[in-house]
């Protein structure tokens, strides 16, 4: 027992760093978007997670020893993680130039923001683990760390398209050169060969917003591009460079706010595409809540 009391700072730091790194690894998964890349992209982010975990764990002994000036190094950490955000933004922007269906600036900014924010969640986890290990006992530090990881898991996932809209598959209709998804006009297709390819490989969906706020979110160009990119990543896209008539598109019905989707997957499977659409993430930058504005809450006289 005396040994634990003598080395409580060391134990606290070890517990904090260990669970901080575990929290970062838990939040770092390469999915169908293949980002971060494996293994080098993961190595970079795990290394940054170790740094964040160390900062969060060491700050507790510094505060308990009243060494308040040592806490100022957290400002350096904030600058470091802002640089991480800039690095991700620049890397993804360069990659996006080579995509047949780009992510778009809003999607890229959202990914960059996530990578910065998750380092702060690592600091939070390691800080709590270290604090409880030093104040109480090492096993309470583990309990606090597990609770922190649960909180981090809660914050790492956002809303999906199914939470803000109803999705319906509809036929693609060609009226001469005019292409419609349901009743929504998408574009004019001049070449007969392109029209045949669209009829053969195309899928049409209507995304109907559930509320006034959701209607504004779906109207966001960045959110529309994110939908097209995600589906094209999952199922491929039937086009090559220099074929603008075979580009997946999303057009808005100005009267109802319904979004018409023209998709051209390599793997044409309406059922799988329908399921995947429900799971498309909602971009934080696309979310709008006009109903919360004071002018919209004011009752008419």
BATORFI-890285 format. One record per residue (C-alpha): x, y, z. Coordinates in Angstrom, 3 decimals. Layout:
atom X->X, Y->Y, Z->Z
...
***
This chain:
atom X->0.000, Y->0.000, Z->0.000
atom X->2.884, Y->2.337, Z->0.826
atom X->4.385, Y->1.630, Z->-2.603
atom X->1.188, Y->2.744, Z->-4.314
atom X->1.092, Y->5.935, Z->-2.233
atom X->4.720, Y->6.694, Z->-3.038
atom X->4.315, Y->6.153, Z->-6.750
atom X->0.754, Y->7.400, Z->-7.186
atom X->1.801, Y->10.068, Z->-9.700
atom X->3.625, Y->7.509, Z->-11.818
atom X->0.695, Y->5.091, Z->-11.644
atom X->-1.727, Y->7.863, Z->-12.556
atom X->0.327, Y->8.884, Z->-15.593
atom X->0.716, Y->5.274, Z->-16.786
atom X->-3.023, Y->4.570, Z->-16.432
atom X->-3.880, Y->7.876, Z->-18.120
atom X->-1.544, Y->7.372, Z->-21.087
atom X->-2.575, Y->3.726, Z->-21.534
atom X->-6.283, Y->4.409, Z->-21.687
atom X->-5.815, Y->7.607, Z->-23.669
atom X->-4.051, Y->5.611, Z->-26.387
atom X->-6.717, Y->2.890, Z->-26.189
atom X->-9.400, Y->5.566, Z->-26.616
atom X->-7.659, Y->6.888, Z->-29.740
atom X->-7.300, Y->3.413, Z->-31.203
atom X->-10.971, Y->2.738, Z->-30.471
atom X->-11.952, Y->5.865, Z->-32.420
atom X->-9.561, Y->5.162, Z->-35.304
atom X->-11.105, Y->2.797, Z->-37.816
atom X->-10.511, Y->2.489, Z->-41.529
atom X->-13.906, Y->1.885, Z->-43.116
atom X->-15.247, Y->1.711, Z->-46.687
atom X->-13.936, Y->5.234, Z->-47.343
atom X->-10.406, Y->3.899, Z->-46.764
atom X->-9.437, Y->6.867, Z->-44.655
atom X->-7.213, Y->7.053, Z->-42.722
atom X->-5.088, Y->4.844, Z->-44.933
atom X->-3.601, Y->1.673, Z->-43.546
atom X->-0.957, Y->1.382, Z->-42.167
atom X->0.792, Y->4.741, Z->-42.534
atom X->-2.221, Y->6.964, Z->-41.949
atom X->-3.034, Y->5.028, Z->-38.796
atom X->0.557, Y->5.262, Z->-37.557
atom X->0.419, Y->9.060, Z->-37.822
atom X->-2.826, Y->9.344, Z->-35.885
atom X->-1.861, Y->6.807, Z->-33.215
atom X->1.391, Y->8.731, Z->-32.672
atom X->-0.576, Y->11.931, Z->-32.216
atom X->-2.880, Y->10.044, Z->-29.859
atom X->0.102, Y->9.067, Z->-27.693
atom X->1.100, Y->12.741, Z->-27.496
atom X->-2.459, Y->13.779, Z->-26.585
atom X->-2.697, Y->11.027, Z->-23.946
atom X->0.604, Y->12.089, Z->-22.418
atom X->-0.513, Y->15.710, Z->-22.213
atom X->-3.794, Y->14.814, Z->-20.534
atom X->-2.140, Y->12.501, Z->-17.999
atom X->0.753, Y->14.786, Z->-17.054
atom X->-1.425, Y->17.847, Z->-16.458
atom X->-2.953, Y->16.276, Z->-13.303
atom X->0.313, Y->15.984, Z->-11.297
atom X->1.224, Y->19.501, Z->-12.462
atom X->-2.042, Y->20.906, Z->-11.074
atom X->-1.820, Y->18.936, Z->-7.811
atom X->1.725, Y->20.240, Z->-7.257
atom X->0.413, Y->23.776, Z->-7.947
atom X->2.771, Y->24.051, Z->-10.904
atom X->0.267, Y->26.138, Z->-12.829
atom X->2.782, Y->27.454, Z->-15.347
atom X->3.324, Y->23.902, Z->-16.599
atom X->-0.318, Y->23.762, Z->-17.664
atom X->0.342, Y->26.413, Z->-20.319
atom X->1.830, Y->23.708, Z->-22.549
atom X->-1.786, Y->22.725, Z->-23.289
atom X->-1.937, Y->25.803, Z->-25.515
atom X->0.899, Y->24.287, Z->-27.551
atom X->-1.134, Y->21.078, Z->-27.800
atom X->-4.118, Y->23.015, Z->-29.126
atom X->-1.913, Y->24.564, Z->-31.803
atom X->-0.506, Y->21.143, Z->-32.669
atom X->-3.956, Y->19.668, Z->-33.187
atom X->-5.075, Y->22.650, Z->-35.246
atom X->-2.114, Y->21.853, Z->-37.479
atom X->-3.424, Y->18.271, Z->-37.690
atom X->-6.722, Y->19.668, Z->-38.946
atom X->-4.936, Y->21.745, Z->-41.582
atom X->-2.857, Y->18.727, Z->-42.618
atom X->-5.968, Y->16.580, Z->-43.099
atom X->-7.721, Y->19.343, Z->-45.028
atom X->-4.811, Y->19.805, Z->-47.417
atom X->-4.262, Y->16.069, Z->-47.924
atom X->-7.917, Y->15.341, Z->-48.639
atom X->-8.233, Y->18.346, Z->-50.950
atom X->-5.361, Y->17.044, Z->-53.069
atom X->-6.856, Y->13.540, Z->-53.165
atom X->-10.285, Y->14.933, Z->-54.020
atom X->-8.992, Y->16.313, Z->-57.309
atom X->-8.522, Y->12.719, Z->-58.508
atom X->-11.964, Y->11.393, Z->-57.492
atom X->-14.550, Y->10.620, Z->-60.183
atom X->-17.203, Y->11.762, Z->-57.681
atom X->-15.495, Y->14.234, Z->-55.312
atom X->-16.194, Y->14.491, Z->-51.590
atom X->-16.600, Y->18.232, Z->-51.727
atom X->-15.205, Y->20.952, Z->-49.445
atom X->-17.872, Y->20.520, Z->-46.738
atom X->-17.187, Y->16.774, Z->-46.368
atom X->-13.441, Y->17.373, Z->-46.220
atom X->-13.823, Y->20.064, Z->-43.572
atom X->-16.003, Y->17.714, Z->-41.531
atom X->-13.381, Y->14.940, Z->-41.635
atom X->-10.605, Y->17.386, Z->-40.685
atom X->-12.692, Y->18.680, Z->-37.770
atom X->-13.293, Y->15.129, Z->-36.544
atom X->-9.583, Y->14.303, Z->-36.439
atom X->-8.864, Y->17.432, Z->-34.406
atom X->-11.781, Y->16.851, Z->-32.033
atom X->-10.875, Y->13.239, Z->-31.316
atom X->-7.475, Y->14.267, Z->-29.991
atom X->-9.265, Y->16.453, Z->-27.447
atom X->-11.399, Y->13.454, Z->-26.461
atom X->-8.147, Y->11.539, Z->-25.876
atom X->-6.906, Y->14.331, Z->-23.580
atom X->-10.220, Y->14.188, Z->-21.713
atom X->-9.968, Y->10.401, Z->-21.264
atom X->-6.357, Y->10.397, Z->-20.076
atom X->-7.008, Y->13.378, Z->-17.771
atom X->-9.913, Y->11.639, Z->-15.977
atom X->-8.045, Y->8.332, Z->-15.763
atom X->-4.985, Y->10.013, Z->-14.283
atom X->-7.041, Y->12.163, Z->-11.894
atom X->-9.030, Y->9.270, Z->-10.419
atom X->-5.927, Y->7.059, Z->-10.192
atom X->-4.075, Y->9.703, Z->-8.196
atom X->-6.955, Y->10.892, Z->-6.017
atom X->-8.471, Y->7.509, Z->-5.195
atom X->-6.872, Y->4.314, Z->-6.520
atom X->-5.659, Y->2.881, Z->-9.810
atom X->-8.801, Y->0.763, Z->-10.262
atom X->-11.000, Y->3.882, Z->-9.975
atom X->-8.839, Y->5.384, Z->-12.690
atom X->-9.674, Y->2.426, Z->-14.921
atom X->-13.397, Y->2.847, Z->-14.186
atom X->-13.189, Y->6.563, Z->-15.049
atom X->-11.263, Y->5.746, Z->-18.237
atom X->-13.857, Y->3.210, Z->-19.393
atom X->-16.608, Y->5.747, Z->-18.721
atom X->-14.667, Y->8.349, Z->-20.727
atom X->-14.240, Y->5.949, Z->-23.652
atom X->-18.004, Y->5.352, Z->-23.597
atom X->-18.564, Y->9.123, Z->-23.764
atom X->-16.019, Y->9.393, Z->-26.611
atom X->-17.888, Y->6.677, Z->-28.533
atom X->-21.104, Y->8.631, Z->-28.073
atom X->-19.598, Y->11.812, Z->-29.482
atom X->-17.742, Y->10.158, Z->-32.355
atom X->-20.918, Y->9.197, Z->-34.198
atom X->-23.379, Y->11.702, Z->-35.589
atom X->-26.744, Y->11.544, Z->-37.317
atom X->-27.496, Y->9.610, Z->-40.489
atom X->-29.709, Y->10.515, Z->-43.430
atom X->-32.535, Y->8.315, Z->-42.135
atom X->-32.919, Y->10.569, Z->-39.081
atom X->-33.849, Y->13.631, Z->-41.153
atom X->-35.515, Y->12.221, Z->-44.287
atom X->-37.732, Y->9.501, Z->-45.746
atom X->-36.195, Y->7.733, Z->-48.747
atom X->-38.109, Y->6.205, Z->-51.638
atom X->-36.927, Y->4.488, Z->-54.803
atom X->-38.565, Y->5.830, Z->-57.963
atom X->-38.131, Y->5.046, Z->-61.673
atom X->-35.879, Y->7.054, Z->-63.958
atom X->-37.837, Y->8.593, Z->-66.839
atom X->-36.534, Y->9.974, Z->-70.128
atom X->-38.798, Y->12.370, Z->-72.035
atom X->-36.749, Y->12.817, Z->-75.187
atom X->-33.441, Y->14.291, Z->-74.000
atom X->-34.932, Y->15.387, Z->-70.619
atom X->-34.076, Y->13.132, Z->-67.674
atom X->-36.402, Y->12.923, Z->-64.668
atom X->-36.192, Y->11.120, Z->-61.332
atom X->-39.813, Y->10.779, Z->-60.366
atom X->-41.191, Y->14.208, Z->-61.200
atom X->-37.895, Y->16.057, Z->-60.587
atom X->-36.002, Y->17.258, Z->-63.643
atom X->-32.323, Y->16.306, Z->-63.396
atom X->-30.641, Y->17.325, Z->-66.665
atom X->-30.715, Y->17.271, Z->-70.438
atom X->-28.951, Y->14.250, Z->-71.983
atom X->-28.178, Y->14.879, Z->-75.625
atom X->-26.389, Y->11.677, Z->-76.665
atom X->-28.430, Y->8.564, Z->-77.364
atom X->-25.588, Y->6.355, Z->-76.092
atom X->-25.581, Y->8.199, Z->-72.744
atom X->-29.359, Y->7.851, Z->-72.436
atom X->-29.107, Y->4.098, Z->-72.969
atom X->-26.363, Y->3.782, Z->-70.341
atom X->-28.387, Y->5.796, Z->-67.826
atom X->-31.466, Y->3.638, Z->-68.381
atom X->-29.377, Y->0.478, Z->-68.035
atom X->-27.259, Y->1.413, Z->-65.000
atom X->-29.117, Y->4.273, Z->-63.311
atom X->-31.081, Y->4.230, Z->-60.055
atom X->-33.445, Y->6.963, Z->-58.907
atom X->-34.338, Y->7.915, Z->-55.331
atom X->-36.354, Y->10.655, Z->-53.669
atom X->-35.157, Y->11.954, Z->-50.306
atom X->-38.033, Y->13.705, Z->-48.533
atom X->-37.186, Y->15.932, Z->-45.522
atom X->-39.104, Y->15.277, Z->-42.306
atom X->-39.172, Y->18.884, Z->-41.047
atom X->-38.474, Y->22.468, Z->-42.013
atom X->-34.964, Y->22.278, Z->-40.556
atom X->-34.239, Y->19.046, Z->-42.434
atom X->-35.362, Y->20.670, Z->-45.672
atom X->-32.682, Y->23.342, Z->-45.321
atom X->-30.047, Y->20.707, Z->-44.454
atom X->-30.838, Y->18.673, Z->-47.577
atom X->-30.658, Y->21.807, Z->-49.711
atom X->-27.018, Y->22.271, Z->-48.684
atom X->-24.735, Y->21.575, Z->-51.651
atom X->-22.088, Y->20.007, Z->-49.436
atom X->-24.584, Y->17.514, Z->-47.996
atom X->-25.805, Y->16.567, Z->-51.472
atom X->-22.238, Y->15.973, Z->-52.647
atom X->-21.534, Y->13.842, Z->-49.559
atom X->-24.491, Y->11.593, Z->-50.437
atom X->-23.279, Y->11.116, Z->-54.024
atom X->-19.688, Y->10.469, Z->-52.938
atom X->-20.599, Y->7.918, Z->-50.261
atom X->-22.774, Y->5.852, Z->-52.593
atom X->-20.154, Y->6.027, Z->-55.368
atom X->-17.491, Y->4.874, Z->-52.898
atom X->-19.587, Y->1.909, Z->-51.779
atom X->-20.825, Y->0.692, Z->-55.157
atom X->-18.503, Y->2.351, Z->-57.671
atom X->-19.648, Y->4.720, Z->-60.400
atom X->-20.358, Y->3.911, Z->-64.048
atom X->-18.350, Y->6.665, Z->-65.695
atom X->-14.871, Y->7.750, Z->-66.698
atom X->-13.163, Y->11.102, Z->-66.865
atom X->-14.575, Y->13.401, Z->-69.527
atom X->-18.136, Y->12.046, Z->-69.428
atom X->-20.254, Y->14.783, Z->-67.803
atom X->-23.524, Y->13.150, Z->-68.866
atom X->-22.746, Y->10.104, Z->-66.690
atom X->-22.142, Y->12.057, Z->-63.502
atom X->-24.370, Y->11.156, Z->-60.498
atom X->-26.506, Y->14.174, Z->-59.628
atom X->-28.801, Y->15.489, Z->-56.892
atom X->-31.447, Y->18.061, Z->-57.754
atom X->-33.934, Y->19.790, Z->-55.487
atom X->-37.669, Y->20.203, Z->-55.920
atom X->-37.980, Y->23.864, Z->-55.020
atom X->-41.637, Y->23.546, Z->-53.984
atom X->-41.427, Y->20.581, Z->-51.608
atom X->-37.731, Y->20.453, Z->-50.666
atom X->-37.526, Y->16.843, Z->-51.873
atom X->-34.115, Y->15.813, Z->-53.189
atom X->-34.003, Y->13.752, Z->-56.395
atom X->-30.960, Y->11.464, Z->-56.715
atom X->-29.629, Y->10.042, Z->-59.956
atom X->-27.103, Y->7.325, Z->-59.104
atom X->-24.984, Y->5.330, Z->-61.559
atom X->-23.386, Y->2.519, Z->-59.536
atom X->-21.078, Y->-0.078, Z->-61.047
atom X->-22.858, Y->-2.638, Z->-58.902
atom X->-26.537, Y->-1.996, Z->-59.594
atom X->-28.343, Y->-3.285, Z->-56.528
atom X->-31.369, Y->-1.200, Z->-55.585
atom X->-31.869, Y->-2.886, Z->-52.206
atom X->-28.288, Y->-2.403, Z->-51.015
atom X->-28.222, Y->1.174, Z->-52.298
atom X->-31.474, Y->1.918, Z->-50.471
atom X->-29.958, Y->0.637, Z->-47.197
atom X->-26.697, Y->2.547, Z->-47.770
atom X->-28.557, Y->5.817, Z->-48.353
atom X->-30.091, Y->5.570, Z->-44.886
atom X->-26.587, Y->5.368, Z->-43.399
atom X->-25.036, Y->8.377, Z->-45.161
atom X->-23.689, Y->10.740, Z->-42.467
atom X->-25.131, Y->14.210, Z->-41.949
atom X->-22.401, Y->16.844, Z->-42.161
atom X->-22.148, Y->19.157, Z->-39.164
atom X->-21.546, Y->22.106, Z->-41.466
atom X->-24.767, Y->21.352, Z->-43.366
atom X->-27.094, Y->21.323, Z->-40.356
atom X->-29.368, Y->24.357, Z->-40.128
atom X->-32.178, Y->25.100, Z->-37.673
atom X->-34.132, Y->28.111, Z->-38.928
atom X->-37.091, Y->27.169, Z->-36.722
atom X->-34.955, Y->28.013, Z->-33.669
atom X->-34.562, Y->31.647, Z->-34.749
atom X->-36.476, Y->34.124, Z->-32.638
atom X->-38.201, Y->35.646, Z->-35.648
atom X->-39.629, Y->32.235, Z->-36.605
atom X->-40.803, Y->31.506, Z->-33.059
atom X->-42.652, Y->34.812, Z->-32.761
atom X->-46.376, Y->34.391, Z->-32.883
atom X->-48.220, Y->36.353, Z->-35.442
atom X->-50.519, Y->39.020, Z->-34.027
***
